[in-house]
Amino acid sequence: MSLNLIRASDGTGEAVRASVTAIRAPGSTTINVDAVTNWPDTFVATTGDLLASGALDPATVLVFKGSLSGSTIVIDTIAPGYTDEGNAVGDVVLLKPSTLWADNVRDTLAVSLDDDGTLKAGAVDNAAALASNVVTTAKILDASVPNAKLATGSGEPGGAWTAYTPTLSGYSGAPTVVGRWTQVGKTVTVTVAVSGTSNATTKYFTYPVAPATWQDGIRFALFNTSNGTTTMVGAATHRTSTPNIEVYRGFNQGTATSTLTGWAASGTAEYSATFTYQAE
């Protein structure tokens, strides 16, 4: 069985009716003809003598699977139920529906289809049909991916936040640090809490993911305690060129400008914040 055997032409036009130009002995597989214009490379063909009515003489008909060798027709397999009587000059060879042709159509379709025309189980190679890294955004229906379908591993959009320990400045010993972050696309959300013994008036901590540089100098609020004094609302400033986040214990408000208050260089220094920034 073969899909190519179903073809009735090479696709460029009607396949001509070929006339035999030399006697072919029974059992010979080569038929010399006058033309094979528009014939496909492989086919199911019928040959025989024409009656005066223009119909094929049933006593001479031979149906076979064949192929072309240049301008010569080659008999590859004779259909069941036929006896090869050879060919006389003037016999014809033509492509037309026959029992063998119809059986080939059925056998080819039956590879993938059940009798009612539906696909057989296993007819589609799912691994090949849905190969890795081929599904684009346009193929996904809007609002169709529920939270349950999101990966829940650490660092995944639907997963647990990733723990991290930022690098700190302004502390002696080993301060207590709790840091976690999550990222969706370029948006990073961070929560951090630090408590320890201060040894400097300036402090900073590092990012979990490198930031986009346009955020340099942008501030956000945090809660803090410095040497026993709780300020409640302090400030932190993105320094993407460093890159780190500078931490201050409060604002000094002026009439036209504001300055940031540093830390006591001793005692307990604590701060905590949750903020969002853009990754590079």
Buried (B, 14 or more C-beta within 10 A) or exposed (E): EEEEBBBBBBEEEEBBBBBBBEEBEEEEBEBBBEEBBBBBEBBBBBBBBBEEEEEBEEEBBBBBBBBBEEEEBBBEEBBEEBEBBBBEEEBBBBBEEBEBBEBBBEEBBEEEBEEEEEEEEEEEEEEEEEEEEEEEEEEEEEEEEEEEEEEEEEEBEBEEBBEBEBEBBBBEEEBEBEBBBBBEEEEBBBBBBBBBBBBBBEBBBBBBBEBBEEBBEBBBBBBBBBBEEEBEEBBBBBBBEEBBBBBBBBBEEEEEEEEBBBBBBEEBBBBBBEBEBBBE
